[in-house]
Amino acid sequence: MKLKSKAAVMKAQEKILQFFIRICRFNFGTFEKEEFKKFLRMGSIFALIIGVYWTLRPLKDSIFMQLVDKMYLPYAKTISVLALLPLVMFYTKLLGRTSREKMLVILPAFYGISILCFSILIGASQASPEEIASRSLILFVATQVLGYIWYMFVESFGSLVVALFWAFATDTTEAPSAKRGFPLVVAIGQMGGILFPYTIGGLPHRLGLETDTLSMAILGGLCLTIIPLVKYFLKATPSNLLTSFGKNTKKEETNHEPGFFEGLKLMLAHRYLVCIFAANFIYELIVTIFDFNFKLAAGTAYTGVALSNYLSLYASSVNTFSLLCLLLGISNVTRFLGVGVALASMPIIVGFALFGFLTLDSLSFLFALMVGSKAINYALNGPALKQLYITTTSDVRFKAQAWIETFGSRASKEAGSLFNMLLWPMQSIFGAVAGRAHYLTLSGAIGFPLLVLWFAIAVYLGRNFRKAIDEKKVIC
């Protein structure tokens, strides 16, 4: 009886699996059974990473604004880039001495334990602005420092853990399979980004608590859960599905000493990688300008855990819209029209967003603008950019990609933050209304030429990627 019952369960599971494969055929393509299972497992890991990260992001901003001040957000972004230098140095050395699988254990363990520690410290520090200002000089300075350290910590999570996951994914996936599977992985990942931010990030507000300690403690535990999921993925996935484009080819360089600047040298040595860096840079610079103005408006309307709840709702909305884009078949742009078309679409979309930003001013519009800009990037541009690494060597995927993902994103946010620092002095000199008008005019003067450059870069990347795939050659 037990054997029959077990056989019936396996048959039912097989039917469910085939059902989901058929459903995914329209949006993502046709999968083999084991290949589909692989991307489901990979997607579950990504869902946990994205869920934790997208819940940390609103907590990063709301806690910083409560402990420090919303006008200092550009300074926090600038300092976070400098703080990432030693972290990337340590990360690069670990990549040279530790297997990729162990890295997906070490980083989640570090961040999970650290989040639990932060939950205690920040829980004891959160208070109203008046109470924080009335503290002794030592406690006041300690609170300010804690706000900056927390901000930098969350920024590093997005740079290192997310980048490591995609490096691992591209290193275990061949190009035809990635074309189908990566959009599916992103779609599954959005589930975590939808469920976690509002349910966990907004929990203290709904329970009437005064601090975000509960949310942070839950996130610390979830971060540690990434470790058993990675181990299960490696154990359950067939070895023939853990190979990648160009692996073990003559161009693969593995017998040299790794160094901190090796990733930078690899990037600067190849125009293809520099262009990937530039595409990341321009997008993040422009969106950083959008983001700062959105956070200013939100910080004016809400404070404390109410602000955490509002920004968590924003985070869930971004991932909901991103998932809708994927389910409605936006990945078909990449599948049928090619990576180049997907990449070239983004500067056009962001151009319309920039025009709206310059002409409309309200919290509701900025909310919609940020949701749309972020969601389309994650659903269309993100998977397309990740595919560009498939035609590169393992060293490029792990070392150069770490630099590109970290500093292509963070350096552009620093550049955007340096620009955002102009708002305060402009308003001090010209007045609140006229100063903002000058700030917006300058935003358009810088933004639109960068979008034209971004479009040209996207065309170049798309052509070179297609050529490498057709000729089955590694670009760099």
C-alpha positions as a LaTeX table, in Angstrom:
\begin{tabular}{lrrr}
\hline
Residue & $x$ (\AA) & $y$ (\AA) & $z$ (\AA) \\
\hline
Met1 & 0.00 & 0.00 & 0.00 \\
Lys2 & 2.83 & 2.40 & 0.88 \\
Leu3 & 4.52 & 1.76 & $-2.48$ \\
Lys4 & 1.26 & 2.45 & $-4.32$ \\
Ser5 & 0.69 & 5.60 & $-2.29$ \\
Lys6 & 4.23 & 6.79 & $-2.99$ \\
Ala7 & 3.80 & 6.05 & $-6.70$ \\
Ala8 & 0.53 & 8.00 & $-6.75$ \\
Val9 & 2.19 & 11.01 & $-5.10$ \\
Met10 & 5.08 & 10.94 & $-7.58$ \\
Lys11 & 2.62 & 10.69 & $-10.48$ \\
Ala12 & 0.67 & 13.67 & $-9.15$ \\
Gln13 & 3.89 & 15.66 & $-8.74$ \\
Glu14 & 4.86 & 14.79 & $-12.31$ \\
Lys15 & 1.51 & 16.05 & $-13.60$ \\
Ile16 & 1.84 & 19.29 & $-11.64$ \\
Leu17 & 5.37 & 19.78 & $-12.96$ \\
Gln18 & 4.28 & 19.25 & $-16.57$ \\
Phe19 & 1.38 & 21.65 & $-16.01$ \\
Phe20 & 3.73 & 24.42 & $-14.89$ \\
Ile21 & 6.12 & 23.69 & $-17.75$ \\
Arg22 & 3.24 & 24.19 & $-20.20$ \\
Ile23 & 2.21 & 27.43 & $-18.47$ \\
Cys24 & 5.74 & 28.80 & $-18.65$ \\
Arg25 & 6.15 & 27.88 & $-22.33$ \\
Phe26 & 4.57 & 31.10 & $-23.61$ \\
Asn27 & 6.53 & 33.51 & $-21.44$ \\
Phe28 & 9.85 & 31.73 & $-21.11$ \\
Gly29 & 10.12 & 28.95 & $-23.70$ \\
Thr30 & 10.13 & 25.15 & $-23.61$ \\
Phe31 & 12.03 & 23.44 & $-20.80$ \\
Glu32 & 13.20 & 19.90 & $-20.26$ \\
Lys33 & 11.98 & 18.44 & $-16.97$ \\
Glu34 & 15.28 & 18.46 & $-15.09$ \\
Glu35 & 16.20 & 21.84 & $-16.55$ \\
Phe36 & 12.90 & 23.26 & $-15.30$ \\
Lys37 & 13.53 & 21.84 & $-11.83$ \\
Lys38 & 16.97 & 23.43 & $-11.82$ \\
Phe39 & 15.57 & 26.90 & $-12.48$ \\
Leu40 & 12.82 & 26.39 & $-9.90$ \\
Arg41 & 15.50 & 25.66 & $-7.30$ \\
Met42 & 17.62 & 28.57 & $-8.50$ \\
Gly43 & 14.55 & 30.80 & $-8.42$ \\
Ser44 & 13.75 & 29.83 & $-4.83$ \\
Ile45 & 17.26 & 30.92 & $-3.76$ \\
Phe46 & 16.87 & 34.18 & $-5.67$ \\
Ala47 & 13.40 & 34.75 & $-4.16$ \\
Leu48 & 14.89 & 34.55 & $-0.68$ \\
Ile49 & 17.79 & 36.86 & $-1.58$ \\
Ile50 & 15.53 & 39.39 & $-3.30$ \\
Gly51 & 12.92 & 39.18 & $-0.55$ \\
Val52 & 15.49 & 39.94 & 2.15 \\
Tyr53 & 17.18 & 42.66 & 0.09 \\
Trp54 & 13.98 & 44.44 & $-0.91$ \\
Thr55 & 12.84 & 44.44 & 2.71 \\
Leu56 & 16.19 & 45.78 & 3.90 \\
Arg57 & 16.12 & 48.60 & 1.33 \\
Pro58 & 13.11 & 50.52 & 2.74 \\
Leu59 & 14.37 & 49.86 & 6.28 \\
Lys60 & 17.75 & 51.26 & 5.20 \\
Asp61 & 16.20 & 54.57 & 4.15 \\
Ser62 & 13.56 & 54.93 & 6.85 \\
Ile63 & 15.94 & 54.07 & 9.71 \\
Phe64 & 18.63 & 56.39 & 8.33 \\
Met65 & 16.17 & 59.26 & 7.99 \\
Gln66 & 15.02 & 58.67 & 11.57 \\
Leu67 & 18.51 & 58.34 & 13.09 \\
Val68 & 20.19 & 61.02 & 10.94 \\
Asp69 & 18.10 & 63.16 & 8.49 \\
Lys70 & 16.58 & 62.80 & 5.02 \\
Met71 & 18.69 & 65.63 & 3.58 \\
Tyr72 & 21.83 & 63.60 & 4.33 \\
Leu73 & 20.82 & 60.68 & 2.08 \\
Pro74 & 23.19 & 61.79 & $-0.73$ \\
Tyr75 & 26.08 & 61.87 & 1.74 \\
Ala76 & 25.25 & 58.36 & 2.94 \\
Lys77 & 25.26 & 57.06 & $-0.63$ \\
Thr78 & 28.59 & 58.73 & $-1.32$ \\
Ile79 & 30.24 & 57.33 & 1.81 \\
Ser80 & 28.83 & 53.85 & 1.10 \\
Val81 & 30.78 & 53.67 & $-2.18$ \\
Leu82 & 34.06 & 54.38 & $-0.39$ \\
Ala83 & 33.19 & 51.85 & 2.33 \\
Leu84 & 32.66 & 49.16 & $-0.31$ \\
Leu85 & 36.33 & 49.31 & $-1.37$ \\
Pro86 & 37.68 & 47.18 & 1.50 \\
Leu87 & 34.65 & 44.88 & 1.30 \\
Val88 & 35.23 & 44.20 & $-2.40$ \\
Met89 & 38.92 & 43.66 & $-1.64$ \\
Phe90 & 38.05 & 41.01 & 0.92 \\
Tyr91 & 35.37 & 39.52 & $-1.37$ \\
Thr92 & 37.84 & 39.26 & $-4.29$ \\
Lys93 & 40.42 & 37.51 & $-2.15$ \\
Leu94 & 37.83 & 35.04 & $-0.93$ \\
Leu95 & 36.82 & 34.28 & $-4.52$ \\
Gly96 & 40.43 & 33.40 & $-5.29$ \\
Arg97 & 40.84 & 31.13 & $-2.29$ \\
Thr98 & 37.33 & 29.71 & $-1.76$ \\
Ser99 & 34.99 & 27.74 & $-4.00$ \\
Arg100 & 31.91 & 29.48 & $-5.40$ \\
Glu101 & 29.66 & 27.13 & $-3.43$ \\
Lys102 & 31.34 & 28.05 & $-0.12$ \\
Met103 & 31.01 & 31.74 & $-0.93$ \\
Leu104 & 27.23 & 31.26 & $-1.07$ \\
Val105 & 27.49 & 29.97 & 2.48 \\
Ile106 & 29.98 & 32.48 & 3.89 \\
Leu107 & 28.21 & 35.66 & 2.75 \\
Pro108 & 24.66 & 34.71 & 3.86 \\
Ala109 & 26.06 & 33.60 & 7.23 \\
Phe110 & 27.88 & 36.91 & 7.69 \\
Tyr111 & 24.89 & 39.04 & 6.70 \\
Gly112 & 22.35 & 36.98 & 8.62 \\
Ile113 & 24.27 & 37.22 & 11.90 \\
Ser114 & 25.03 & 40.92 & 11.31 \\
Ile115 & 21.35 & 41.75 & 10.72 \\
Leu116 & 20.46 & 40.09 & 14.02 \\
Cys117 & 23.07 & 42.25 & 15.78 \\
Phe118 & 21.79 & 45.41 & 14.07 \\
Ser119 & 18.25 & 44.60 & 15.20 \\
Ile120 & 19.35 & 44.93 & 18.81 \\
Leu121 & 21.40 & 48.12 & 18.34 \\
Ile122 & 18.87 & 49.96 & 16.18 \\
Gly123 & 15.97 & 48.86 & 18.36 \\
Ala124 & 17.67 & 50.61 & 21.28 \\
Ser125 & 18.43 & 53.73 & 19.21 \\
Gln126 & 15.19 & 54.48 & 17.33 \\
Ala127 & 13.26 & 57.42 & 18.74 \\
Ser128 & 11.61 & 60.67 & 17.70 \\
Pro129 & 13.85 & 63.42 & 16.24 \\
Glu130 & 13.32 & 65.49 & 19.36 \\
Glu131 & 14.41 & 62.67 & 21.66 \\
Ile132 & 17.49 & 61.90 & 19.53 \\
Ala133 & 18.48 & 65.60 & 19.51 \\
Ser134 & 18.14 & 65.78 & 23.31 \\
Arg135 & 20.60 & 62.93 & 23.93 \\
Ser136 & 24.08 & 63.53 & 25.28 \\
Leu137 & 26.76 & 64.38 & 22.73 \\
Ile138 & 28.29 & 60.91 & 22.86 \\
Leu139 & 24.94 & 59.13 & 22.42 \\
Phe140 & 23.89 & 61.56 & 19.69 \\
Val141 & 27.10 & 60.98 & 17.71 \\
Ala142 & 26.82 & 57.21 & 18.27 \\
Thr143 & 23.27 & 57.30 & 16.87 \\
Gln144 & 24.41 & 59.22 & 13.80 \\
Val145 & 27.30 & 56.81 & 13.21 \\
Leu146 & 25.00 & 53.80 & 13.62 \\
Gly147 & 22.69 & 55.27 & 10.96 \\
Tyr148 & 25.55 & 55.59 & 8.47 \\
Ile149 & 26.94 & 52.11 & 9.23 \\
Trp150 & 23.49 & 50.57 & 8.80 \\
Tyr151 & 23.04 & 52.35 & 5.47 \\
Met152 & 26.42 & 51.15 & 4.18 \\
Phe153 & 25.77 & 47.61 & 5.41 \\
Val154 & 22.54 & 47.26 & 3.41 \\
Glu155 & 24.17 & 48.78 & 0.33 \\
Ser156 & 26.91 & 46.14 & 0.52 \\
Phe157 & 24.34 & 43.35 & 0.71 \\
Gly158 & 22.83 & 44.38 & $-2.60$ \\
Ser159 & 26.23 & 44.72 & $-4.23$ \\
Leu160 & 27.86 & 41.49 & $-3.06$ \\
Val161 & 25.15 & 38.89 & $-2.39$ \\
Val162 & 23.03 & 39.64 & $-5.46$ \\
Ala163 & 26.13 & 39.89 & $-7.69$ \\
Leu164 & 27.49 & 36.62 & $-6.28$ \\
Phe165 & 24.21 & 34.85 & $-7.00$ \\
Trp166 & 24.22 & 35.94 & $-10.66$ \\
Ala167 & 27.88 & 35.08 & $-11.04$ \\
Phe168 & 27.07 & 31.62 & $-9.72$ \\
Ala169 & 24.02 & 31.37 & $-12.00$ \\
Thr170 & 25.92 & 32.32 & $-15.18$ \\
Asp171 & 28.76 & 29.98 & $-14.21$ \\
Thr172 & 26.36 & 27.02 & $-14.04$ \\
Thr173 & 24.20 & 27.75 & $-17.11$ \\
Glu174 & 24.72 & 27.59 & $-20.87$ \\
Ala175 & 23.49 & 30.35 & $-23.19$ \\
Pro176 & 20.38 & 28.69 & $-24.74$ \\
Ser177 & 19.22 & 27.51 & $-21.32$ \\
Ala178 & 19.88 & 30.91 & $-19.72$ \\
Lys179 & 17.80 & 32.64 & $-22.37$ \\
Arg180 & 14.78 & 30.68 & $-21.17$ \\
Gly181 & 15.70 & 30.20 & $-17.53$ \\
Phe182 & 17.00 & 33.54 & $-16.28$ \\
Pro183 & 13.71 & 35.41 & $-16.87$ \\
Leu184 & 11.97 & 32.54 & $-15.02$ \\
Val185 & 14.44 & 32.87 & $-12.14$ \\
Val186 & 13.76 & 36.63 & $-12.01$ \\
Ala187 & 9.99 & 35.98 & $-12.07$ \\
Ile188 & 10.26 & 33.60 & $-9.12$ \\
Gly189 & 12.55 & 36.06 & $-7.38$ \\
Gln190 & 9.87 & 38.73 & $-7.63$ \\
Met191 & 7.66 & 36.57 & $-5.41$ \\
Gly192 & 10.05 & 37.20 & $-2.54$ \\
Gly193 & 10.21 & 40.87 & $-3.45$ \\
Ile194 & 6.40 & 41.06 & $-3.38$ \\
Leu195 & 5.70 & 39.12 & $-0.19$ \\
Phe196 & 8.57 & 40.05 & 2.13 \\
Pro197 & 8.72 & 43.89 & 2.11 \\
Tyr198 & 5.11 & 44.67 & 3.02 \\
Thr199 & 4.43 & 41.63 & 5.21 \\
Ile200 & 7.73 & 41.85 & 7.14 \\
Gly201 & 8.86 & 45.46 & 6.67 \\
Gly202 & 5.43 & 46.89 & 7.53 \\
Leu203 & 4.76 & 44.47 & 10.40 \\
Pro204 & 5.88 & 46.78 & 13.27 \\
His205 & 3.60 & 49.56 & 12.00 \\
Arg206 & 0.60 & 47.25 & 11.79 \\
Leu207 & 1.29 & 45.86 & 15.27 \\
Gly208 & 1.68 & 49.33 & 16.74 \\
Leu209 & 5.35 & 48.91 & 17.64 \\
Glu210 & 7.72 & 51.87 & 17.85 \\
Thr211 & 10.86 & 50.28 & 16.36 \\
Asp212 & 11.76 & 48.03 & 13.41 \\
Thr213 & 13.49 & 45.40 & 15.59 \\
Leu214 & 10.96 & 42.65 & 14.84 \\
Ser215 & 11.32 & 43.05 & 11.05 \\
Met216 & 15.10 & 42.98 & 11.25 \\
Ala217 & 15.20 & 39.87 & 13.47 \\
Ile218 & 13.00 & 37.99 & 11.00 \\
Leu219 & 15.21 & 39.09 & 8.09 \\
Gly220 & 18.33 & 37.85 & 9.87 \\
Gly221 & 16.82 & 34.38 & 10.20 \\
Leu222 & 15.67 & 34.34 & 6.57 \\
Cys223 & 19.14 & 35.32 & 5.37 \\
Leu224 & 20.61 & 32.29 & 7.13 \\
Thr225 & 18.03 & 30.10 & 5.35 \\
Ile226 & 19.80 & 30.79 & 2.03 \\
Ile227 & 22.58 & 28.37 & 3.09 \\
Pro228 & 20.55 & 25.10 & 3.13 \\
Leu229 & 18.81 & 26.10 & $-0.12$ \\
Val230 & 22.17 & 26.46 & $-1.91$ \\
Lys231 & 23.33 & 23.09 & $-0.60$ \\
Tyr232 & 20.10 & 21.45 & $-1.78$ \\
Phe233 & 20.45 & 23.05 & $-5.22$ \\
Leu234 & 23.94 & 21.60 & $-5.70$ \\
Lys235 & 22.89 & 18.20 & $-4.42$ \\
Ala236 & 19.67 & 17.84 & $-6.42$ \\
Thr237 & 20.75 & 19.35 & $-9.77$ \\
Pro238 & 22.34 & 16.92 & $-12.28$ \\
Ser239 & 26.01 & 17.69 & $-12.98$ \\
Asn240 & 25.40 & 18.05 & $-16.73$ \\
Leu241 & 23.17 & 21.05 & $-15.94$ \\
Leu242 & 25.90 & 22.80 & $-13.96$ \\
Thr243 & 28.10 & 23.74 & $-16.93$ \\
Ser244 & 28.41 & 27.08 & $-18.68$ \\
Phe245 & 29.41 & 28.68 & $-21.99$ \\
Gly246 & 33.14 & 28.51 & $-22.63$ \\
Lys247 & 33.98 & 26.57 & $-19.47$ \\
Asn248 & 37.24 & 24.65 & $-19.69$ \\
Thr249 & 38.18 & 26.30 & $-22.95$ \\
Lys250 & 41.72 & 27.38 & $-23.78$ \\
Lys251 & 40.82 & 30.96 & $-23.05$ \\
Glu252 & 39.92 & 30.10 & $-19.48$ \\
Glu253 & 42.64 & 31.50 & $-17.24$ \\
Thr254 & 42.75 & 29.93 & $-13.82$ \\
Asn255 & 46.43 & 29.51 & $-12.97$ \\
His256 & 47.29 & 32.94 & $-11.71$ \\
Glu257 & 47.20 & 34.73 & $-8.38$ \\
Pro258 & 44.00 & 36.65 & $-7.77$ \\
Gly259 & 44.22 & 40.24 & $-6.60$ \\
Phe260 & 41.97 & 43.11 & $-5.61$ \\
Phe261 & 42.58 & 45.04 & $-8.83$ \\
Glu262 & 42.35 & 42.00 & $-11.08$ \\
Gly263 & 38.64 & 42.52 & $-11.71$ \\
Leu264 & 39.26 & 46.18 & $-12.53$ \\
Lys265 & 42.11 & 45.27 & $-14.90$ \\
Leu266 & 39.93 & 42.70 & $-16.65$ \\
Met267 & 37.18 & 45.26 & $-17.11$ \\
Leu268 & 39.44 & 48.04 & $-18.43$ \\
Ala269 & 41.18 & 45.65 & $-20.83$ \\
His270 & 37.99 & 44.96 & $-22.83$ \\
Arg271 & 35.67 & 47.48 & $-24.46$ \\
Tyr272 & 32.79 & 45.02 & $-24.10$ \\
Leu273 & 33.09 & 45.06 & $-20.30$ \\
Val274 & 33.55 & 48.83 & $-20.17$ \\
Cys275 & 30.28 & 49.21 & $-22.08$ \\
Ile276 & 28.47 & 46.92 & $-19.63$ \\
Phe277 & 29.85 & 49.13 & $-16.85$ \\
Ala278 & 28.62 & 52.25 & $-18.66$ \\
Ala279 & 25.11 & 50.85 & $-19.20$ \\
Asn280 & 24.84 & 50.13 & $-15.47$ \\
Phe281 & 26.32 & 53.52 & $-14.62$ \\
Ile282 & 23.98 & 55.70 & $-16.68$ \\
Tyr283 & 20.80 & 53.92 & $-15.57$ \\
Glu284 & 21.68 & 54.10 & $-11.88$ \\
Leu285 & 22.79 & 57.74 & $-12.08$ \\
Ile286 & 19.48 & 58.92 & $-13.52$ \\
Val287 & 17.35 & 56.73 & $-11.24$ \\
Thr288 & 19.33 & 57.97 & $-8.21$ \\
Ile289 & 18.07 & 61.47 & $-9.01$ \\
Phe290 & 14.50 & 60.14 & $-9.18$ \\
Asp291 & 14.97 & 58.14 & $-5.99$ \\
Phe292 & 16.30 & 61.03 & $-3.90$ \\
Asn293 & 13.36 & 63.25 & $-4.74$ \\
Phe294 & 10.92 & 60.42 & $-4.02$ \\
Lys295 & 12.51 & 59.76 & $-0.60$ \\
Leu296 & 12.42 & 63.48 & 0.24 \\
Ala297 & 8.71 & 63.63 & $-0.50$ \\
Ala298 & 8.01 & 60.40 & 1.42 \\
Gly299 & 10.12 & 61.54 & 4.40 \\
Thr300 & 8.10 & 64.75 & 4.56 \\
Ala301 & 4.77 & 62.89 & 4.59 \\
Tyr302 & 5.69 & 60.01 & 6.95 \\
Thr303 & 8.06 & 59.32 & 9.85 \\
Gly304 & 9.26 & 56.35 & 11.95 \\
Val305 & 7.72 & 52.92 & 11.41 \\
Ala306 & 4.98 & 54.57 & 9.32 \\
Leu307 & 7.69 & 55.59 & 6.84 \\
Ser308 & 9.08 & 52.03 & 6.91 \\
Asn309 & 5.58 & 50.76 & 6.12 \\
Tyr310 & 5.12 & 53.20 & 3.21 \\
Leu311 & 8.52 & 52.44 & 1.68 \\
Ser312 & 7.89 & 48.72 & 2.17 \\
Leu313 & 4.63 & 49.11 & 0.24 \\
Tyr314 & 6.66 & 50.81 & $-2.49$ \\
Ala315 & 9.14 & 47.90 & $-2.55$ \\
Ser316 & 6.35 & 45.33 & $-2.84$ \\
Ser317 & 4.74 & 47.40 & $-5.61$ \\
Val318 & 7.98 & 47.46 & $-7.62$ \\
Asn319 & 8.25 & 43.68 & $-7.52$ \\
Thr320 & 4.53 & 43.19 & $-8.21$ \\
Phe321 & 4.72 & 45.31 & $-11.34$ \\
Ser322 & 7.97 & 43.62 & $-12.36$ \\
Leu323 & 6.33 & 40.21 & $-12.06$ \\
Leu324 & 3.33 & 41.38 & $-14.06$ \\
Cys325 & 5.69 & 42.53 & $-16.81$ \\
Leu326 & 7.27 & 39.07 & $-16.89$ \\
Leu327 & 3.92 & 37.25 & $-16.82$ \\
Leu328 & 2.62 & 39.43 & $-19.64$ \\
Gly329 & 5.56 & 38.29 & $-21.74$ \\
Ile330 & 8.07 & 41.15 & $-21.60$ \\
Ser331 & 10.86 & 38.53 & $-21.71$ \\
Asn332 & 9.67 & 37.69 & $-25.23$ \\
Val333 & 11.40 & 40.92 & $-26.31$ \\
Thr334 & 14.71 & 39.20 & $-25.51$ \\
Arg335 & 13.65 & 35.79 & $-26.81$ \\
Phe336 & 12.32 & 36.89 & $-30.20$ \\
Leu337 & 13.95 & 40.28 & $-30.87$ \\
Gly338 & 17.28 & 39.66 & $-29.16$ \\
Val339 & 19.30 & 40.98 & $-26.24$ \\
Gly340 & 20.24 & 44.11 & $-28.22$ \\
Val341 & 16.62 & 45.24 & $-28.61$ \\
Ala342 & 15.94 & 44.64 & $-24.92$ \\
Leu343 & 18.98 & 46.71 & $-23.95$ \\
Ala344 & 18.17 & 49.52 & $-26.41$ \\
Ser345 & 14.59 & 49.78 & $-25.14$ \\
Met346 & 15.65 & 50.90 & $-21.66$ \\
Pro347 & 17.16 & 54.33 & $-22.52$ \\
Ile348 & 13.99 & 55.13 & $-24.48$ \\
Ile349 & 11.74 & 54.14 & $-21.54$ \\
Val350 & 13.89 & 56.06 & $-19.04$ \\
Gly351 & 13.79 & 59.06 & $-21.38$ \\
Phe352 & 10.00 & 59.25 & $-21.06$ \\
Ala353 & 10.36 & 58.85 & $-17.29$ \\
Leu354 & 12.86 & 61.73 & $-17.14$ \\
Phe355 & 10.49 & 63.96 & $-19.09$ \\
Gly356 & 7.70 & 63.18 & $-16.62$ \\
Phe357 & 9.99 & 63.83 & $-13.65$ \\
Leu358 & 10.86 & 67.28 & $-15.01$ \\
Thr359 & 7.25 & 68.29 & $-15.63$ \\
Leu360 & 5.23 & 66.78 & $-12.73$ \\
Asp361 & 5.74 & 67.12 & $-8.97$ \\
Ser362 & 3.76 & 65.02 & $-6.47$ \\
Leu363 & 4.44 & 62.07 & $-4.14$ \\
Ser364 & 1.92 & 59.88 & $-5.97$ \\
Phe365 & 3.57 & 60.54 & $-9.34$ \\
Leu366 & 7.06 & 59.95 & $-7.94$ \\
Phe367 & 5.80 & 56.69 & $-6.41$ \\
Ala368 & 4.49 & 55.56 & $-9.81$ \\
Leu369 & 7.64 & 56.79 & $-11.58$ \\
Met370 & 9.96 & 54.83 & $-9.28$ \\
Val371 & 7.82 & 51.69 & $-9.43$ \\
Gly372 & 7.75 & 51.75 & $-13.24$ \\
Ser373 & 11.46 & 52.57 & $-13.69$ \\
Lys374 & 12.64 & 49.92 & $-11.24$ \\
Ala375 & 10.20 & 47.22 & $-12.32$ \\
Ile376 & 10.95 & 47.41 & $-16.04$ \\
Asn377 & 14.66 & 47.42 & $-15.29$ \\
Tyr378 & 14.38 & 44.24 & $-13.23$ \\
Ala379 & 12.07 & 42.51 & $-15.68$ \\
Leu380 & 13.72 & 43.48 & $-18.98$ \\
Asn381 & 17.09 & 45.17 & $-18.62$ \\
Gly382 & 18.44 & 43.12 & $-15.71$ \\
Pro383 & 18.10 & 39.65 & $-17.26$ \\
Ala384 & 19.45 & 40.97 & $-20.58$ \\
Leu385 & 22.56 & 42.44 & $-18.92$ \\
Lys386 & 23.16 & 39.21 & $-17.01$ \\
Gln387 & 23.13 & 37.25 & $-20.28$ \\
Leu388 & 25.99 & 39.39 & $-21.59$ \\
Tyr389 & 28.34 & 37.60 & $-19.16$ \\
Ile390 & 27.58 & 34.19 & $-20.64$ \\
Thr391 & 30.00 & 34.84 & $-23.51$ \\
Thr392 & 32.85 & 35.59 & $-21.09$ \\
Thr393 & 35.30 & 33.50 & $-19.07$ \\
Ser394 & 34.81 & 32.38 & $-15.48$ \\
Asp395 & 37.32 & 34.97 & $-14.24$ \\
Val396 & 35.34 & 37.74 & $-15.91$ \\
Arg397 & 32.04 & 36.45 & $-14.50$ \\
Phe398 & 33.27 & 36.44 & $-10.93$ \\
Lys399 & 36.01 & 39.07 & $-10.72$ \\
Ala400 & 35.17 & 41.68 & $-13.38$ \\
Gln401 & 31.45 & 41.29 & $-12.77$ \\
Ala402 & 32.01 & 42.02 & $-9.08$ \\
Trp403 & 33.58 & 45.34 & $-10.03$ \\
Ile404 & 30.92 & 46.14 & $-12.61$ \\
Glu405 & 27.98 & 45.21 & $-10.39$ \\
Thr406 & 29.48 & 46.95 & $-7.38$ \\
Phe407 & 31.03 & 50.09 & $-8.83$ \\
Gly408 & 28.97 & 50.34 & $-12.00$ \\
Ser409 & 25.99 & 50.65 & $-9.70$ \\
Arg410 & 27.53 & 52.27 & $-6.63$ \\
Ala411 & 29.83 & 54.73 & $-8.40$ \\
Ser412 & 26.88 & 55.92 & $-10.47$ \\
Lys413 & 24.84 & 56.31 & $-7.29$ \\
Glu414 & 27.68 & 58.34 & $-5.86$ \\
Ala415 & 27.71 & 60.53 & $-8.98$ \\
Gly416 & 23.95 & 60.91 & $-8.72$ \\
Ser417 & 24.26 & 61.69 & $-5.01$ \\
Leu418 & 26.93 & 64.32 & $-5.66$ \\
Phe419 & 24.50 & 65.90 & $-8.10$ \\
Asn420 & 21.65 & 65.66 & $-5.55$ \\
Met421 & 23.81 & 67.54 & $-3.04$ \\
Leu422 & 23.29 & 70.61 & $-5.24$ \\
Leu423 & 19.60 & 70.86 & $-4.31$ \\
Trp424 & 20.16 & 72.11 & $-0.77$ \\
Pro425 & 22.64 & 74.94 & $-1.65$ \\
Met426 & 20.56 & 75.91 & $-4.69$ \\
Gln427 & 17.48 & 76.29 & $-2.50$ \\
Ser428 & 19.52 & 78.23 & 0.05 \\
Ile429 & 20.76 & 80.66 & $-2.61$ \\
Phe430 & 17.70 & 81.03 & $-4.88$ \\
Gly431 & 14.88 & 80.01 & $-2.53$ \\
Ala432 & 12.95 & 76.74 & $-2.27$ \\
Val433 & 10.95 & 77.06 & $-5.52$ \\
Ala434 & 13.55 & 78.74 & $-7.77$ \\
Gly435 & 16.34 & 76.54 & $-6.41$ \\
Arg436 & 14.41 & 73.39 & $-7.26$ \\
Ala437 & 13.66 & 74.76 & $-10.74$ \\
His438 & 17.39 & 75.24 & $-11.38$ \\
Tyr439 & 18.05 & 71.75 & $-10.04$ \\
Leu440 & 15.48 & 70.23 & $-12.43$ \\
Thr441 & 16.82 & 72.17 & $-15.42$ \\
Leu442 & 20.31 & 70.88 & $-14.73$ \\
Ser443 & 18.91 & 67.33 & $-14.35$ \\
Gly444 & 17.51 & 67.46 & $-17.88$ \\
Ala445 & 20.68 & 69.02 & $-19.33$ \\
Ile446 & 22.74 & 66.12 & $-17.99$ \\
Gly447 & 20.21 & 63.32 & $-18.30$ \\
Phe448 & 19.12 & 63.48 & $-21.94$ \\
Pro449 & 22.66 & 63.44 & $-23.49$ \\
Leu450 & 23.53 & 60.46 & $-21.27$ \\
Leu451 & 20.46 & 58.62 & $-22.57$ \\
Val452 & 21.66 & 59.08 & $-26.16$ \\
Leu453 & 25.06 & 57.64 & $-25.21$ \\
Trp454 & 23.37 & 54.75 & $-23.39$ \\
Phe455 & 21.36 & 53.88 & $-26.52$ \\
Ala456 & 24.53 & 53.69 & $-28.64$ \\
Ile457 & 26.21 & 51.47 & $-26.02$ \\
Ala458 & 23.19 & 49.14 & $-25.94$ \\
Val459 & 23.35 & 48.67 & $-29.72$ \\
Tyr460 & 27.07 & 47.86 & $-29.53$ \\
Leu461 & 26.60 & 45.29 & $-26.74$ \\
Gly462 & 23.72 & 43.59 & $-28.52$ \\
Arg463 & 25.66 & 43.18 & $-31.78$ \\
Asn464 & 28.76 & 41.77 & $-30.09$ \\
Phe465 & 26.79 & 39.35 & $-27.93$ \\
Arg466 & 24.89 & 38.00 & $-30.94$ \\
Lys467 & 28.12 & 37.61 & $-32.92$ \\
Ala468 & 29.78 & 35.67 & $-30.08$ \\
Ile469 & 26.80 & 33.33 & $-29.74$ \\
Asp470 & 26.60 & 32.71 & $-33.49$ \\
Glu471 & 30.33 & 32.00 & $-33.77$ \\
Lys472 & 30.45 & 30.18 & $-30.39$ \\
Lys473 & 33.38 & 32.27 & $-29.24$ \\
Val474 & 34.27 & 33.78 & $-25.87$ \\
Ile475 & 34.47 & 37.58 & $-26.14$ \\
Cys476 & 36.82 & 38.10 & $-23.21$ \\
\hline
\end{tabular}
